Amino acid sequence: MKEIPSIQNIDLIGKKVLIRVDHNVVKKGKIIDPYRIEASLATIKLILEKGGKPILMSHVGRPKDKKTGEIIRDAKTSVEPIVEYLNIKLQKKFKIAFENTVDFSKNSVFAELENNSIDGVYLPNTRWFDGEEDKGAEAERFAEKLAQFADIFVNDAFGSWQPHATTYLITKYLPSYAGLLMLKEIENLKKVLEPKRPFVAIVAGSKFDTKIGPLTALLQAADYLVIGGVIYNAYLCAKYGIKIKGVGDDDIQAAQSFVELAAQYPEKLIELPVIVESDLLEETEGNFRSHNIHDLALGTELNFVLDVDPVSFADEKIKSIFKNASTFFTNAVMGFTPNFAEGSKALYALISENTKAEKLFGGGDTLQEFKTLLPTVYNDALEDNKYYFFTGGGTILKAIKEGTPFGLEPLKAMIK
């Protein structure tokens, strides 16, 4: 493995440490699931213990209006709930810099950090700044200004793989190191890229064209692949010549090439045999029904297909494959949440029955659904070393597509 510069190996006494974390856990002003915050605490504690002065930054949501380009700065995408959580959890005093502005003028909060009146600073949502996602001079200026506040940069945001100002360009201006979470994520990613076999991968999603790369890589690398969500609907349309409401021609076209590829690996792609059709996007009695995919005639037109029937996971062949697996990678919510959840529940339960396998889960939606549907199993899994929950599902899929984490631009920049 390539040598990754680690925060563990440097002197931090009195140093101001700018830390990029992935605390994107706030929706409409409330923390939905603090798992990503919890996962980053080891790095924050280490920096404090080594005498460093932490300055945290994270993106929260998508405050930019796609149509107008205007950045909406309000409580819905503020870091304030995160800071409140940190202060309670760590029993420390972190303050938000710039308050509700994005002014880079002198700020009293940094003076308080300097004289030890507070333990740390949290910058406003990085996406409140024009330069964060910009590709040009504005991004360079933003990164350079950020660097003025610190002596060292630490990237602990494995889930934030896009090469933005706060994950990528900042490395040009400060000595850069990996945090403990970053190192832990990369170490566990090896279990996906170099799995114990048999290896079962389960992936779901809403757009086939964004998943075709990782799906192709997994079809070739895994012993078995299960797909769900809209990408499974597109696959069924392409393979069986049926029509499903809401599945566009572009997705079917993308799925067609995947169907042809899957035909080269006839035993690998595991089709879930029973799907749930609904007339409505809500679960209303009498408006949904189950179909076995092998009973659907060519040209059949279905309304919305919103879940996989749990009986699919009672299929003896599928049960045997899951029982004998040595590694699972799961980035999948099988149904249209929150109304159609039985398929996901059956999937997670079946995986949990295999107590010997490595079970790696990725994606915020996947973790949230697991926690909601099977809270006792989820809480037990947090203490079980056979489970690992990645903080970034998209990052894992990109690394799977490339066969390595070292193609991720923020990681390449840090190592360079």
C-alpha positions in Angstrom: 0.0 0.0 0.0 1.2 3.5 -0.7 2.6 5.5 2.1 -0.1 7.8 3.4 1.1 10.8 5.6 -0.6 10.3 8.9 -1.6 12.8 11.6 -0.3 10.2 14.2 3.3 10.9 13.3 3.7 14.7 13.7 4.1 17.2 16.5 0.9 19.2 17.0 1.7 21.2 20.1 0.3 24.7 19.6 -0.4 24.1 15.9 -3.7 25.2 14.4 -5.0 22.2 12.5 -7.5 22.6 9.7 -9.6 19.4 9.5 -11.9 18.5 6.7 -14.5 16.2 8.1 -17.7 14.7 6.5 -20.4 15.8 8.9 -23.1 16.0 6.3 -25.7 14.7 8.7 -28.1 17.7 9.0 -31.5 17.8 7.2 -33.8 20.8 7.7 -31.7 21.9 10.7 -31.7 18.6 12.6 -29.2 15.8 12.9 -30.7 12.7 11.3 -28.0 10.2 12.3 -24.8 11.2 14.1 -22.8 8.2 12.9 -20.4 10.3 10.7 -19.7 12.7 13.5 -19.1 9.8 15.9 -16.7 8.2 13.3 -14.6 11.4 13.3 -14.2 11.8 17.0 -11.0 9.7 17.3 -9.2 12.2 15.1 -10.5 15.3 16.9 -9.6 13.8 20.3 -6.1 12.9 19.1 -5.4 16.4 17.9 -6.7 17.8 21.2 -4.6 15.3 23.2 -1.5 16.2 21.2 -1.9 19.9 22.0 -3.3 20.9 18.6 -6.0 23.6 18.0 -8.7 22.1 15.8 -10.5 24.1 13.1 -13.2 21.9 11.6 -15.0 22.3 8.3 -17.6 20.2 6.5 -20.2 20.6 3.8 -23.9 20.3 4.7 -26.6 19.5 2.2 -26.9 21.4 -1.1 -27.5 25.1 -0.4 -27.0 26.2 -4.0 -30.2 26.6 -6.0 -29.5 24.6 -9.2 -31.7 26.9 -11.4 -30.5 30.3 -10.2 -27.0 29.5 -8.8 -27.9 31.4 -5.6 -26.4 30.0 -2.4 -29.1 30.0 0.3 -27.5 30.4 3.7 -30.0 29.5 6.4 -30.6 27.2 9.4 -31.5 24.2 7.2 -27.8 23.8 6.1 -26.1 25.4 9.1 -23.4 23.5 11.1 -24.9 24.8 14.3 -26.6 21.5 15.3 -23.2 19.7 14.7 -21.3 22.1 16.9 -23.9 21.7 19.7 -23.6 17.9 19.4 -19.8 18.0 19.5 -19.7 20.2 22.6 -22.0 17.8 24.5 -20.2 14.7 23.2 -16.7 15.9 23.9 -17.4 18.2 26.8 -15.4 20.9 25.0 -16.1 24.3 23.7 -16.2 24.8 19.9 -17.5 28.0 18.4 -18.6 28.8 14.8 -16.4 31.3 13.1 -17.9 34.2 11.1 -21.3 33.4 12.7 -23.8 33.5 9.9 -21.6 35.3 7.3 -18.8 34.2 5.0 -16.6 37.2 5.7 -12.9 36.4 5.9 -12.1 39.5 7.9 -10.5 39.2 11.3 -12.7 37.2 13.6 -12.7 37.2 17.4 -13.3 33.4 17.5 -9.8 32.7 16.2 -8.3 35.0 18.9 -10.2 32.9 21.5 -8.7 29.8 20.0 -5.3 31.3 20.2 -5.5 32.2 23.9 -7.2 28.9 24.8 -10.5 30.5 25.7 -12.2 27.9 23.5 -11.1 24.4 22.4 -11.9 24.6 18.7 -13.4 26.4 15.8 -16.0 25.2 13.3 -16.2 27.0 10.0 -19.6 27.6 8.4 -20.9 25.1 5.8 -18.2 24.9 3.2 -20.8 25.1 0.4 -21.9 28.5 1.7 -18.7 29.8 0.0 -18.6 30.4 -3.7 -15.2 28.9 -4.0 -15.9 25.5 -2.6 -17.3 23.8 -5.7 -15.9 26.3 -8.2 -13.3 25.0 -10.7 -11.4 28.2 -11.3 -9.7 31.1 -9.7 -12.4 31.5 -7.1 -11.7 28.1 -5.7 -7.9 28.8 -5.6 -8.6 32.1 -3.7 -10.9 30.2 -1.2 -8.3 27.5 -0.5 -5.5 30.1 -0.1 -7.6 32.1 2.4 -8.5 29.0 4.4 -4.8 28.1 4.6 -4.1 31.5 6.4 -6.0 30.2 9.5 -3.9 27.1 10.0 -0.5 25.5 10.1 -1.5 21.9 9.1 -4.3 20.4 7.0 -5.9 17.0 7.9 -8.3 15.2 5.6 -10.6 12.9 7.5 -13.5 13.1 5.0 -13.2 9.9 3.1 -16.8 10.3 2.0 -16.1 13.6 0.3 -14.1 12.4 -2.7 -14.9 15.2 -5.1 -11.8 17.4 -5.7 -13.2 20.6 -4.2 -11.3 23.5 -2.6 -11.5 22.0 1.0 -10.5 18.5 0.0 -8.1 19.0 -2.8 -6.8 22.5 -3.5 -6.0 23.2 0.2 -3.2 20.6 0.0 -1.3 23.1 -2.2 -1.0 25.6 0.6 -0.5 23.5 3.8 1.4 20.4 4.9 -1.3 17.7 4.6 -2.0 14.5 6.5 -4.7 11.8 6.8 -6.9 11.6 9.9 -7.6 8.3 11.7 -10.9 7.8 10.1 -9.4 8.2 6.6 -6.8 5.6 7.4 -9.5 3.3 8.9 -11.7 3.6 5.8 -8.9 2.8 3.4 -7.8 -0.2 5.5 -11.4 -1.6 5.4 -11.7 -0.9 1.7 -9.1 -3.5 1.2 -11.6 -6.1 2.4 -13.8 -5.1 -0.5 -11.1 -4.9 -3.1 -9.3 -8.0 -1.9 -12.2 -10.0 -0.4 -12.4 -13.3 1.3 -14.5 -15.5 -1.0 -17.2 -16.2 -1.8 -17.8 -12.5 -2.1 -21.4 -11.2 -2.5 -22.0 -7.5 -3.5 -25.4 -5.9 -3.3 -25.9 -2.5 -4.9 -29.1 -0.4 -5.5 -29.7 3.1 -6.9 -31.9 5.4 -8.9 -29.8 6.0 -12.0 -28.2 3.2 -14.1 -25.7 5.5 -15.9 -24.1 6.6 -12.6 -23.7 3.0 -11.4 -22.6 1.3 -14.6 -18.8 1.6 -13.9 -18.9 0.1 -10.3 -21.5 -2.5 -11.4 -19.3 -3.6 -14.2 -16.3 -3.9 -11.9 -18.3 -5.8 -9.3 -19.7 -8.2 -11.9 -16.2 -9.1 -12.8 -14.7 -9.1 -9.3 -17.5 -10.5 -7.1 -18.6 -14.1 -7.0 -22.2 -12.9 -6.9 -23.9 -9.6 -7.6 -27.4 -8.5 -6.5 -28.9 -5.3 -7.7 -32.0 -3.4 -6.6 -33.9 -0.1 -6.8 -34.5 1.6 -10.1 -31.4 0.1 -11.6 -33.0 -3.3 -11.1 -36.1 -2.1 -12.7 -34.1 -0.8 -15.7 -32.3 -4.2 -15.9 -35.7 -6.1 -15.9 -37.0 -3.8 -18.7 -33.9 -4.4 -20.8 -33.7 -8.1 -20.3 -37.4 -9.2 -20.3 -38.9 -6.6 -22.6 -41.3 -5.2 -20.1 -42.2 -1.6 -19.3 -42.2 -0.1 -15.8 -43.6 3.3 -15.0 -40.9 5.9 -14.2 -38.0 4.0 -15.9 -36.7 6.2 -18.7 -35.4 5.1 -22.1 -31.9 6.3 -21.2 -31.7 4.1 -18.2 -33.0 1.1 -20.2 -30.4 1.8 -22.9 -27.6 1.9 -20.2 -29.0 -1.3 -18.7 -29.0 -3.1 -22.0 -25.2 -3.0 -22.3 -25.1 -4.4 -18.8 -27.5 -7.2 -19.6 -25.2 -8.2 -22.5 -22.2 -8.1 -20.2 -24.0 -10.1 -17.5 -24.7 -12.8 -20.0 -21.0 -13.5 -20.0 -21.2 -14.3 -16.3 -24.4 -16.4 -16.2 -24.0 -17.6 -12.6 -22.9 -14.3 -11.1 -25.9 -11.9 -11.3 -28.6 -13.1 -8.9 -32.0 -12.0 -9.9 -34.5 -11.3 -7.1 -37.5 -13.2 -8.4 -40.5 -11.4 -6.9 -41.1 -7.6 -7.2 -43.7 -5.3 -5.8 -45.8 -3.2 -8.2 -47.8 -0.2 -6.9 -50.3 2.1 -8.5 -49.2 4.9 -6.2 -45.9 6.0 -4.6 -47.6 5.5 -1.2 -48.3 2.2 0.3 -52.1 2.0 0.2 -54.0 -1.3 0.8 -55.2 -2.8 -2.5 -52.9 -0.6 -4.6 -49.9 -2.8 -4.6 -49.2 -6.4 -5.6 -46.3 -8.9 -6.2 -45.2 -10.4 -9.4 -42.7 -13.2 -10.2 -40.5 -11.8 -12.9 -40.5 -15.1 -14.8 -44.3 -14.9 -15.2 -44.3 -11.5 -17.0 -44.9 -11.8 -20.7 -43.0 -9.8 -23.3 -44.5 -6.3 -23.5 -46.1 -6.3 -20.0 -46.6 -2.8 -18.7 -46.4 -2.3 -15.0 -47.0 0.7 -12.8 -44.3 1.8 -10.3 -42.2 -1.1 -9.1 -41.2 0.1 -5.6 -39.7 -2.9 -3.8 -38.5 -6.4 -3.8 -40.9 -8.8 -2.1 -39.2 -10.4 1.0 -40.1 -13.8 -0.3 -37.3 -13.3 -2.8 -34.8 -13.7 0.0 -36.5 -16.9 1.1 -35.5 -18.5 -2.3 -33.4 -21.5 -1.4 -30.7 -20.7 -3.9 -30.4 -17.1 -2.7 -30.4 -18.2 1.0 -27.6 -20.7 0.3 -25.5 -18.1 -1.4 -25.9 -15.7 1.5 -25.3 -18.4 4.1 -22.0 -19.5 2.5 -20.6 -16.0 1.7 -17.3 -14.9 3.4 -17.6 -11.2 2.4 -20.6 -8.9 1.8 -20.5 -5.4 0.4 -23.9 -3.7 0.7 -24.7 -0.3 -0.7 -28.4 -0.8 -1.2 -31.9 0.3 -0.2 -34.2 -2.1 -2.0 -37.4 -0.1 -1.8 -38.9 3.3 -2.2 -38.6 4.8 1.3 -40.3 5.3 3.6 -43.3 3.4 2.5 -41.7 0.3 0.9 -39.2 -1.1 3.3 -39.9 -4.8 3.5 -37.3 -5.8 0.9 -34.5 -3.9 2.6 -35.5 -5.3 6.0 -35.4 -8.9 4.6 -32.0 -8.2 2.9 -30.3 -6.9 6.0 -31.8 -9.6 8.2 -30.5 -12.4 5.9 -27.0 -10.9 5.8 -27.0 -10.7 9.6 -27.7 -14.4 9.9 -24.3 -15.1 8.5 -22.2 -14.6 11.6 -18.8 -15.7 10.0 -18.7 -13.3 7.0 -17.1 -9.8 6.8 -20.1 -7.4 6.4 -19.2 -4.1 4.9 -21.9 -1.4 4.4 -21.6 1.9 2.6 -23.9 4.8 1.9 -25.8 7.1 4.2 -29.2 6.0 3.0 -28.2 2.3 3.5 -27.0 2.9 7.1 -30.1 5.0 8.0 -32.4 2.4 6.6 -30.6 -0.4 8.4 -30.8 1.5 11.7 -34.5 2.3 11.2 -35.6 -1.1 10.2 -33.5 -3.3 12.5 -32.3 -1.1 15.4 -31.3 -3.9 17.7 -29.3 -5.7 14.9 -27.7 -2.3 13.9 -26.7 -1.4 17.4 -25.2 -4.9 17.9 -23.4 -4.5 14.6 -21.7 -1.3 15.8 -19.9 -3.5 18.4 -19.2 -6.4 16.1 -15.8 -6.5 14.4 -17.3 -8.5 11.5 -19.3 -5.4 10.5 -17.9 -2.1 9.1 -19.9 0.9 8.1 -18.2 3.2 5.6 -19.1 6.9 5.9 -19.2 7.3 2.1 -21.0 5.0 -0.2 -20.2 7.0 -3.4 -16.5 7.0 -2.5 -16.5 3.2 -2.2 -18.2 2.7 -5.5 -15.7 5.0 -7.2 -12.8 3.2 -5.6 -14.4 -0.2 -6.7 -14.7 1.1 -10.3 -11.0 2.1 -10.3 -9.8 -0.9 -8.3 -8.0 1.3 -5.8 -8.6 4.2 -3.5 -5.4 5.9 -4.7 -7.1 7.3 -7.8 -9.3 9.6 -5.6 -8.1 13.1 -6.3 -8.0 14.3 -2.6 -6.0 11.3 -1.6 -3.6 11.7 -4.5 -3.1 15.4 -3.7 -2.4 14.6 0.0 0.2 11.9 -0.8 1.8 14.2 -3.4 
